[in-house]
Amino acid sequence: MSDEDGLVRAFRWLPGADTARVSVPDARAGDRFDCTVVRIVPLLAPGSGIRDTTVTMTTYTGLTEGGDIYLREPDFLKTTDLTITFTGVSTLDSIVVPDGLTFALPQADNNFRGEYRVFHTGRFWCRVKVNGEPNWRYLFFDNVTTPTLEITRDASDLSLLADPSATIALPFITTWNYQLDRVMDLSQNQFLALGALIPIPGGPIPVFDALRVFEPPGLPANGYRLRLSGFDAAPGGYGYECDLFFQIPPAALPLPAFDIQPTTLADDRLLGVLNTGPIDLLAFTRTGTPNLTWEVLAAPSTTGLVTYRLPDVPAELANLFPNLGMYNFGGQVRVRAEGYEQLGAYEEVVARRMLQDDPLWQMKAGYTARERIF
């Protein structure tokens, strides 16, 4: 806990899965406090034997007395390891398993046997192009509850898929990360992924400026969820991020009606930005080595100018991580301006972030963001 001058007024370690109440005994009425949560996670690089540590810090600014911060990570997705073998094919030209991670690609030298880890909520599907055919064929899996599923299918028995049901123009061309889901039952957090495969680390990353929406026929008309993020690398470019619900896919995504620009106050500890438009929350993110991330959540200003100086680093942390104690962040800061259609102020947005009780809260609130690197 730090005060408005950045002085640390309270610090304590908290074991995982524990609860603590932090107070400042000598606080006075009207004092403003910020709370920084530090998450330290040891890791082992797969196959390397190299051990490392990630340090992730989040600072919640301008908190009121009695506020609670929940560190849980709600997730309603299940995983199923799918093994699918195709018969009746001479060539398998393309395959997409939405929200699936490829372990083995079906091809002639493995008898067209594919292996995927699929993230889903009980339903998933795949689409394939075989034998030089111009159209996709698809296979739908319903009520999947098992951790593994192994099947064999003759490709000629798979139903043909119609042309894309929609095309969504994106704000610019880049290597977008996205997840598009058809809403099956929102009250039960039931979705059907319509997006792409999960990218393989080190593999090719496609560049595109539009989404072509493919989906099985006969799905319930409950709308779509789209999560998307990307950065325009052109001079003066910006980052775009959203988590939105659409009854039908739009022709183009809405652009944020707000922006941020730097001031002359900017270094590894002190930052100043100018915000314009209907912004609900500003996030200032600094990254450093090794594996150090510090994000500050702050309210925008009605006058446009927002300045924030990182608080002091407690000796308990500075001794463990010298780069953190020296504010070694490489001279860059990523500033994200967030807007919410259904929320009206910073206090409402940061309260939802602190509560962490609904994994869909950003979609329900209509979230878009613009991001710039200074």
Secondary structure, DSSP 8 states (H G I E B T S, - for coil): -EETT--B-------TT-------TT--TT--EEEEEEEEEEEE-TTT--EEEEEEEEEEEEE-TT-----------EEEEEEEEEES-S-EEEEE-TTEEEEE---GGGTSEEEEEEEESS-EEEEEEETT-SS-EEEEE-S--SSEEEEEEEGGGSEE--S-SEEEEEEEEE--EEEEEEEEEGGGTEEEE-S--B--TTS----EEEEEE---TT--S--EEEEEEEE--STT--EEEEEEEESS--SB----S-EEEEEEEESSSEEEEEEESS--EEEEEEEETTTEEEEEEE---TTSEEEEE-----HHHHTT-HHHHTT--TT--EEEEEEESS--SHHHHHHHHHH---TTHHHHHTEEEEEEE-
